[in-house]
């Protein structure tokens, strides 16, 4: 078991980040902590894509002039492109979520979800 964890530490880290992120989303009442939990969850997904794309002994997908394409082991650039795009989307999502949280705080004076539910029920 320890040997498996030592060789696949990225997957173990990914599961830990997913668990922490889901716990923060579900268990916390504070909206800022929920946004941080979503960000951690997204980071775990990024780590998953990058770790799945790893090729042992792989190189950049550029074929030198002196080698034949069939003999060269290359890594696919597609997962890196997907993760880069997802990082940009993640930054935008976090910015919009935090701006909404700021607007909620300015309107209601609290960031706790249970308090917001009570205040909205009274209206």
Buried (B, 14 or more C-beta within 10 A) or exposed (E): EEEEEEEEEBBEBBEEBBEBBBEBBEEBBBBBBBBBBBBBBBBBBBBBBBBEBEEEEEEEEEBEEEEEEEEBEBBEEEBEEBBEEBEEEBEEBBEEBBEEBEEBBEEEEBBBEEEBEEBEEEE
